[in-house]
């Protein structure tokens, strides 16, 4: 069966900058990718729209349209919870909706924010709810439709300030085959145009690190692009590799 990737994103752009390559790889290989955006990033990550004089509802509509276009570029299904950002407050209602997303999509891999980010409290709030929902989705007695979930591995994508967030790259994912697709998705988010160059440069730097860690015999090209991830739960293996 094709893989099912579930991405829990605090804001409308987070999934593109930090996991767009993983999403595009999944869908390009016949898998299914589902993005759950908890908020539109309307208050804290839409400064351009506010400077242009838009109302709150207009800002939400702008960001929703951008995120939908980006998701289409990546081949992903996207769902918005409109939970409100800056601040995003954890709640039983949001967690329950995530439980339902887990049971509906049956993810083989989950990707979300790391649990610590001193620059944006919305990100760890999203991570806490994503992790709690994964636990609840496994409980046979939890009152949500669908069968109890297995135990999909969880990966944290790279935050904007990795050093301050305790982020240590443990997985370097080669996204070279789909980097053009990720670039198109990034360009579908003009509300955060200042991020385009940053995440293009970051993919290049992580690509250099991927090549150095892979060794010379695997033949990665000099223009390799990569995304960095951390694992939350132990990797299960039958051999060390």
Secondary structure as UniProt FT lines:
FT   STRAND          4..9
FT   TURN            12..13
FT   HELIX           14..28
FT   TURN            29..30
FT   STRAND          32..37
FT   TURN            42..44
FT   HELIX           47..51
FT   TURN            52..53
FT   HELIX           56..74
FT   STRAND          77..80
FT   HELIX           92..105
FT   STRAND          109..112
FT   TURN            118..119
FT   HELIX           121..137
FT   TURN            140..141
FT   STRAND          153..157
FT   TURN            160..162
FT   HELIX           163..165
FT   STRAND          171..174
FT   HELIX           176..178
FT   HELIX           179..187
FT   HELIX           190..192
FT   TURN            193..194
FT   HELIX           195..214
FT   HELIX           216..218
FT   TURN            222..223
FT   STRAND          226..231
//
